Amino acid sequence: MVDSREARWVLRCCVVVAGVVVAMLATWIAGDPIARLTTDWTAFDNAADRLLAGDEVYRPYDESTEPFPYLYPPPALWLSVPLAAVGFELSWVLSAGLTGGAMLWGLVILRRLADELQFGDERPQTGLIAPAALSGIAIAATLIGQYSGLWVLSLAVSCRAFVYGHERRAGFALALLILKPHIAVAVPIVLLWSRSWRALGAFVGASGALIASSVVFGVEQWVDFRSNIAMMADFQRDGLVPFDKMVTTQGVLQHATGWATSSPAVIAVWLLTAAIGGAIVLRAWSRQRFREDPVLAFGVFALFVVVCNLRIYFYDGLIAVAGAMVVAMRVGASPSRVTSRLVGALVALMWLGSWAAVFGGPYLAFVAAAVGLLAIGGSSSMATRTGPPAPPLVDERPTEEGSIGLSANPTIRS
């Protein structure tokens, strides 16, 4: 088990280092805030302006006129529309506040869940919320106003809902990922695999409602969105996207070697990584194992959908940061000092790698640490042999008032 004094020492080091780096970033931004904060969030602001003006939202990408293309599906326009009603500075505040607030909310949920399930006697690993929130990717994702914090919140709410038997609530929360289709595509697969039928039904229903709501913006938005995605896929195949900003094994390999994206070697390595990662996730989400430890299942899922994906940029590496936090909290309670220290070392490598990459370095260390944590999280019988087992999932049952909730003595699923 992780020693509480060691955990406090690591936490203090993270806070001090992150404080210095954040101060440096703040000083740099203060030098020219307009220019240095004109980043990804402006794509959302411009999309909202074009939508309300009746112009094309999804335009062919031209870096000379639009350095930050709008690539989210039409339902995400609901998040952008409010930006059209406020000025430049307030638009950034709203964008940064949305992702930063959602991220912190999600991390707090995970931290509370670790306390409720009592992962370890001293539970020093619950203090990982601070290093996670102060990681380079977390700070960068907030400053550029991306939606990454929403994906962390979605997974955290769903994870906690599953632990306490609220499958429908978990499915509704996971539906938010439909705004990031290349992540959401894995959700119905794991829900089917774990036979979480109520969660799957809620996910499909809520996703359908989100998609249907975008009809308000015009059906043609979906046609244009599909054209833009095809165009970006062509760019990626031709090696015209910034692989140095990707946190996937495929992106890191392509950037490190300079090989073409369609190179057989790149494809083979990605397929191998995806196959092994997929096997780990399916093992963790098998019906019996998922019922025993849904927390660890969510941790490996979060790591998998990032490092084994085809296109995940650094800001969405925040999902992997949350996954690492979950694996560290769950596996860090291991009685084996070797296991707990290895997990701690990988988390530290991921944290340092995220900050090194923010200042222009490659994401190799970040991705390597994430792959290592994925392997540890999915290793043999980790869910039941390396620490106190998570409480079994409980059934949703009516309260005396007839609503759905946990009774004082919940019924344990057989």
Phi and psi in degrees as a GROMACS rama.xvg file:
@    title "Ramachandran Plot"
@    xaxis  label "Phi"
@    yaxis  label "Psi"
@TYPE xy
-66.0998  128.576  VAL-2
-70.002  135.515  ASP-3
-63.5041  -34.2575  SER-4
-67.5039  -40.0042  ARG-5
-62.9576  -42.7063  GLU-6
-62.6311  -42.8125  ALA-7
-65.6038  -37.1854  ARG-8
-64.9365  -45.4997  TRP-9
-62.1958  -43.0285  VAL-10
-60.7723  -44.8697  LEU-11
-63.9754  -40.1959  ARG-12
-62.1243  -43.3791  CYS-13
-61.5007  -44.7415  CYS-14
-63.8365  -43.257  VAL-15
-64.319  -49.4082  VAL-16
-62.6985  -45.8153  VAL-17
-63.7662  -37.112  ALA-18
-61.7196  -42.6196  GLY-19
-63.6642  -45.4501  VAL-20
-66.3387  -42.521  VAL-21
-61.9807  -39.5166  VAL-22
-62.2034  -39.9895  ALA-23
-63.8602  -42.5796  MET-24
-63.7863  -41.9949  LEU-25
-62.0544  -40.4755  ALA-26
-64.7729  -42.1148  THR-27
-63.7866  -44.0205  TRP-28
-65.5031  -39.8431  ILE-29
-62.6687  -23.1473  ALA-30
-63.1618  -36.058  GLY-31
-158.057  74.2644  ASP-32
-59.348  -36.3725  PRO-33
-63.9782  -49.4258  ILE-34
-69.1482  -40.5855  ALA-35
-83.4998  -13.0827  ARG-36
-105.664  4.85186  LEU-37
-83.9377  82.5632  THR-38
-126.165  -147.699  THR-39
-54.6846  -36.2533  ASP-40
-61.363  -23.8324  TRP-41
-65.7567  -24.2176  THR-42
-64.8629  -36.7528  ALA-43
-70.11  -41.8886  PHE-44
-62.9031  -45.3113  ASP-45
-66.3993  -37.2707  ASN-46
-62.4478  -41.5885  ALA-47
-64.9887  -41.5382  ALA-48
-62.2587  -43.316  ASP-49
-66.9807  -38.4314  ARG-50
-61.4872  -47.7935  LEU-51
-71.7219  -23.9372  LEU-52
-86.2064  -5.75111  ALA-53
82.6802  12.926  GLY-54
-88.2427  173.399  ASP-55
-67.7481  128.5  GLU-56
-79.3602  -45.86  VAL-57
-98.9929  99.9831  TYR-58
-101.669  152.767  ARG-59
-57.1017  135.441  PRO-60
-69.51  127.311  TYR-61
-138.779  105.457  ASP-62
-59.7293  -27.9861  GLU-63
-71.3748  -27.0984  SER-64
-110.857  -21.2794  THR-65
-147.037  85.2915  GLU-66
-66.1859  -20.5507  PRO-67
-123.577  94.9792  PHE-68
-70.0774  151.872  PRO-69
-92.8784  116.701  TYR-70
-121.116  0.898959  LEU-71
-77.6416  153.237  TYR-72
-68.1199  160.948  PRO-73
-50.8985  -37.0304  PRO-74
-58.5407  -26.2857  PRO-75
-69.4763  -13.3004  ALA-76
-62.1542  -24.1797  LEU-77
-60.2122  -29.9151  TRP-78
-79.3726  -23.8183  LEU-79
-89.9345  -30.868  SER-80
-53.1996  -42.7285  VAL-81
-58.7649  -25.3254  PRO-82
-67.1349  -24.4383  LEU-83
-69.0356  -18.0916  ALA-84
-93.0244  -4.08119  ALA-85
-126.339  169.682  VAL-86
-79.1272  179.967  GLY-87
-58.2944  -52.4123  PHE-88
-63.9133  -44.2856  GLU-89
-69.1408  -30.1915  LEU-90
-61.1194  -42.7594  SER-91
-65.3074  -41.9485  TRP-92
-59.3217  -43.98  VAL-93
-65.6515  -43.3681  LEU-94
-65.4926  -48.3437  SER-95
-66.3604  -39.2313  ALA-96
-64.7395  -35.9235  GLY-97
-64.0204  -51.7996  LEU-98
-72.7416  -38.9841  THR-99
-65.9374  -43.83  GLY-100
-64.9867  -43.4742  GLY-101
-64.2942  -40.4262  ALA-102
-61.1545  -49.4385  MET-103
-62.9292  -39.4979  LEU-104
-60.7552  -46.3791  TRP-105
-62.7343  -42.7129  GLY-106
-66.1735  -36.8419  LEU-107
-64.7875  -40.0413  VAL-108
-59.9821  -44.1751  ILE-109
-65.9059  -38.2193  LEU-110
-66.1204  -43.4965  ARG-111
-64.1755  -37.0329  ARG-112
-63.9909  -40.8292  LEU-113
-62.1284  -39.5751  ALA-114
-65.73  -43.0315  ASP-115
-64.8049  -35.2728  GLU-116
-90.4098  -5.22821  LEU-117
52.8356  62.3778  GLN-118
-76.5894  92.9148  PHE-119
96.2997  156.52  GLY-120
-72.2997  -48.6705  ASP-121
-84.1305  -24.862  GLU-122
53.6627  40.7004  ARG-123
-67.8228  -21.4623  PRO-124
-66.9675  -16.813  GLN-125
-66.7344  -18.0112  THR-126
-72.771  -0.496922  GLY-127
-64.9858  -11.87  LEU-128
-59.5372  -36.87  ILE-129
-68.1624  -51.4001  ALA-130
-59.56  -35.6859  PRO-131
-64.5317  -46.3856  ALA-132
-69.8667  -23.6014  ALA-133
-103.543  14.9712  LEU-134
-71.5732  158.266  SER-135
-59.3566  -39.3617  GLY-136
-67.7178  -39.7364  ILE-137
-62.6437  -45.1314  ALA-138
-65.8135  -44.8857  ILE-139
-64.4498  -44.1813  ALA-140
-61.0048  -36.5566  ALA-141
-70.4264  -45.2377  THR-142
-63.5511  -34.5599  LEU-143
-89.5104  -1.81147  ILE-144
70.911  26.5962  GLY-145
-73.4414  171.161  GLN-146
-92.2528  12.857  TYR-147
-56.7853  -35.1305  SER-148
-60.5766  -29.0047  GLY-149
-66.5618  -34.8163  LEU-150
-70.0497  -36.1855  TRP-151
-63.83  -44.2476  VAL-152
-62.6149  -42.7119  LEU-153
-57.791  -48.3446  SER-154
-68.4019  -37.4395  LEU-155
-66.7627  -46.2355  ALA-156
-62.4736  -42.7662  VAL-157
-65.2203  -42.9363  SER-158
-59.2411  -48.4747  CYS-159
-65.3409  -37.9711  ARG-160
-63.2121  -40.8721  ALA-161
-64.0883  -41.2615  PHE-162
-58.2128  -39.3998  VAL-163
-99.0814  15.2966  TYR-164
82.9893  8.51094  GLY-165
-91.7612  74.7218  HIS-166
-64.1141  -41.0401  GLU-167
-63.339  -41.0822  ARG-168
-62.3371  -38.7477  ARG-169
-62.8958  -42.9858  ALA-170
-64.154  -40.338  GLY-171
-62.2334  -42.5728  PHE-172
-64.8488  -40.4502  ALA-173
-67.093  -23.3327  LEU-174
-62.2559  -22.5272  ALA-175
-61.3394  -26.494  LEU-176
-68.2998  -11.1055  LEU-177
-62.2868  -18.4926  ILE-178
-73.9386  -10.3811  LEU-179
-126.644  77.7299  LYS-180
-54.8226  -37.7621  PRO-181
-75.4988  -3.54502  HIS-182
-100.209  -42.801  ILE-183
-62.036  -25.4601  ALA-184
-60.4421  -25.2969  VAL-185
-82.6648  -16.2189  ALA-186
-64.861  -54.0594  VAL-187
-61.4467  -27.374  PRO-188
-64.8771  -48.4099  ILE-189
-71.8326  -31.6623  VAL-190
-68.7815  -38.9878  LEU-191
-64.6762  -43.8296  LEU-192
-62.8662  -38.4216  TRP-193
-86.7731  -1.28086  SER-194
56.2589  43.4808  ARG-195
-91.7623  75.8964  SER-196
-65.3055  -42.2832  TRP-197
-65.4132  -39.4043  ARG-198
-65.9767  -40.9139  ALA-199
-63.3401  -43.0992  LEU-200
-61.7809  -42.0596  GLY-201
-66.764  -38.852  ALA-202
-63.0767  -47.6644  PHE-203
-63.9437  -44.0731  VAL-204
-63.7876  -46.6182  GLY-205
-68.0208  -37.9834  ALA-206
-63.8577  -42.2757  SER-207
-61.7296  -39.0188  GLY-208
-65.533  -40.9068  ALA-209
-62.493  -44.7581  LEU-210
-64.2905  -43.0323  ILE-211
-64.0563  -33.6743  ALA-212
-64.6069  -24.4909  SER-213
-75.1063  -8.72214  SER-214
-60.2242  -26.1908  VAL-215
-55.6377  -33.2988  VAL-216
-85.0308  -5.41639  PHE-217
108.08  133.565  GLY-218
-62.4273  -28.8018  VAL-219
-62.8891  -19.2981  GLU-220
-62.4667  -34.413  GLN-221
-70.6243  -36.1053  TRP-222
-64.2271  -45.1294  VAL-223
-67.7643  -37.3617  ASP-224
-62.2798  -43.5697  PHE-225
-62.2978  -39.0712  ARG-226
-65.129  -41.3689  SER-227
-64.5288  -40.7534  ASN-228
-64.7548  -41.0309  ILE-229
-62.3466  -38.7583  ALA-230
-65.0326  -43.7604  MET-231
-67.3352  -32.859  MET-232
-64.4885  -38.992  ALA-233
-63.64  -42.2242  ASP-234
-59.6615  -42.7709  PHE-235
-68.1196  -40.8294  GLN-236
-62.934  -33.8036  ARG-237
-87.6019  3.36762  ASP-238
73.5622  27.0074  GLY-239
-100.786  11.6628  LEU-240
-107.819  156.679  VAL-241
-77.0358  87.9677  PRO-242
-64.5301  -22.5609  PHE-243
-68.6669  -11.6615  ASP-244
-102.732  6.48333  LYS-245
-95.1582  147.031  MET-246
-114.541  43.2921  VAL-247
-117.32  157.086  THR-248
-62.7107  -38.1073  THR-249
-65.0209  -44.0256  GLN-250
-65.3425  -43.2251  GLY-251
-64.0494  -42.2631  VAL-252
-65.0772  -43.7738  LEU-253
-63.8762  -42.1949  GLN-254
-67.0961  -38.8716  HIS-255
-72.8124  -34.8284  ALA-256
-98.0717  -25.017  THR-257
75.928  7.69308  GLY-258
-67.6762  156.053  TRP-259
-66.6555  148.281  ALA-260
-59.0762  -33.9544  THR-261
-86.3914  6.73158  SER-262
-60.466  134.938  SER-263
-55.4985  -36.0179  PRO-264
-64.7806  -44.16  ALA-265
-63.8011  -46.0194  VAL-266
-62.6184  -41.8262  ILE-267
-63.9131  -44.4046  ALA-268
-65.1818  -42.198  VAL-269
-63.7482  -44.3168  TRP-270
-61.5173  -40.5908  LEU-271
-64.0184  -46.7558  LEU-272
-62.4547  -44.9464  THR-273
-64.3008  -38.5409  ALA-274
-66.4014  -45.0937  ALA-275
-67.0505  -45.5729  ILE-276
-61.8989  -40.9084  GLY-277
-63.0993  -39.607  GLY-278
-63.6164  -39.4856  ALA-279
-62.7146  -45.2415  ILE-280
-65.0437  -45.4665  VAL-281
-64.2332  -34.0797  LEU-282
-65.4923  -43.6223  ARG-283
-68.2355  -28.0989  ALA-284
-98.9177  8.55723  TRP-285
-61.0636  151.889  SER-286
-52.662  -48.1175  ARG-287
-67.8975  -46.9323  GLN-288
-67.1648  -37.8129  ARG-289
-65.2997  -37.8414  PHE-290
-66.6105  -33.3588  ARG-291
-74.3279  -38.3872  GLU-292
-150.032  75.9638  ASP-293
-66.3686  -24.7879  PRO-294
-64.4652  -50.6853  VAL-295
-64.8591  -34.6156  LEU-296
-60.5789  -41.1829  ALA-297
-69.415  -34.4826  PHE-298
-62.627  -47.3675  GLY-299
-70.9219  -30.8251  VAL-300
-63.8427  -44.4265  PHE-301
-62.3671  -39.6392  ALA-302
-68.1612  -41.7962  LEU-303
-63.4888  -47.0704  PHE-304
-67.8409  -11.8502  VAL-305
-94.7802  -63.3713  VAL-306
-72.0201  -22.8614  VAL-307
-102.424  10.8417  CYS-308
-84.5351  173.469  ASN-309
-94.5327  -29.2235  LEU-310
-147.943  94.785  ARG-311
-131.411  116.583  ILE-312
-83.5965  167.117  TYR-313
-52.8428  -38.713  PHE-314
-63.9441  -33.5927  TYR-315
-81.429  -1.96993  ASP-316
-63.3233  -11.1025  GLY-317
-58.3885  -30.6099  LEU-318
-62.4722  -43.3009  ILE-319
-66.8879  -33.889  ALA-320
-60.9358  -44.9301  VAL-321
-64.9934  -39.9003  ALA-322
-62.1587  -40.2475  GLY-323
-63.6845  -38.7891  ALA-324
-61.7645  -41.9671  MET-325
-66.3729  -47.3042  VAL-326
-62.2863  -39.9956  VAL-327
-65.8284  -40.1173  ALA-328
-67.5538  -39.1712  MET-329
-79.4898  -51.6288  ARG-330
-82.6568  -24.1785  VAL-331
-64.3205  -14.9933  GLY-332
-81.5123  6.47401  ALA-333
-62.1779  139.094  SER-334
-65.5052  -19.3316  PRO-335
-79.9305  119.19  SER-336
-67.5171  -30.7324  ARG-337
-63.2768  -47.8818  VAL-338
-63.6346  -47.8794  THR-339
-64.3181  -37.2656  SER-340
-74.2201  -32.6524  ARG-341
-64.558  -43.2728  LEU-342
-61.4556  -44.0973  VAL-343
-61.1794  -39.6  GLY-344
-65.9504  -39.987  ALA-345
-68.2459  -39.0444  LEU-346
-63.3684  -42.6938  VAL-347
-63.4707  -40.6151  ALA-348
-63.5141  -41.7317  LEU-349
-62.7855  -42.7195  MET-350
-64.1263  -48.5781  TRP-351
-65.6306  -38.5686  LEU-352
-63.718  -35.3394  GLY-353
-66.7982  -37.2202  SER-354
-75.4132  -37.2818  TRP-355
-62.0059  -39.2311  ALA-356
-70.2705  -33.7566  ALA-357
-58.3472  -32.9991  VAL-358
-95.3043  23.8517  PHE-359
104.572  -4.8719  GLY-360
-80.1783  169.188  GLY-361
-75.2731  164.051  PRO-362
-93.772  20.0722  TYR-363
-58.8837  -47.6603  LEU-364
-63.872  -41.2197  ALA-365
-61.0706  -49.0229  PHE-366
-67.2987  -42.0942  VAL-367
-60.2123  -42.5213  ALA-368
-65.5984  -40.0723  ALA-369
-63.8692  -41.0111  ALA-370
-63.6539  -41.3493  VAL-371
-62.0681  -42.9915  GLY-372
-67.174  -36.0461  LEU-373
-62  -43.5837  LEU-374
-65.1195  -43.1503  ALA-375
-65.8098  -43.4225  ILE-376
-62.4885  -30.1987  GLY-377
-101.481  10.0105  GLY-378
-69.1577  167.161  SER-379
-55.804  123.601  SER-380
55.4032  25.1198  SER-381
-60.3097  -35.1385  MET-382
-64.6105  -30.5158  ALA-383
-116.08  -5.78341  THR-384
-119.636  -8.83636  ARG-385
-107.497  6.05345  THR-386
179.281  179.403  GLY-387
-63.5706  130.134  PRO-388
-65.8205  146.626  PRO-389
-67.6764  147.155  ALA-390
-56.197  144.27  PRO-391
-60.7995  154.977  PRO-392
-62.4379  146.179  LEU-393
-117.448  154.243  VAL-394
-78.9835  145.624  ASP-395
-72.3998  133.155  GLU-396
-142.734  151.399  ARG-397
-65.7772  141.318  PRO-398
-82.3308  179.568  THR-399
-61.1045  -27.7783  GLU-400
-83.0895  -4.88451  GLU-401
93.7355  -0.31668  GLY-402
-85.4973  169.943  SER-403
-90.9467  130.623  ILE-404
-178.218  -177.366  GLY-405
-89.0988  132.69  LEU-406
-83.4615  175.314  SER-407
-64.7917  -30.281  ALA-408
-124.292  80.4818  ASN-409
-62.3527  150.243  PRO-410
-81.3954  123.744  THR-411
-81.6675  133.776  ILE-412
-65.841  136.794  ARG-413
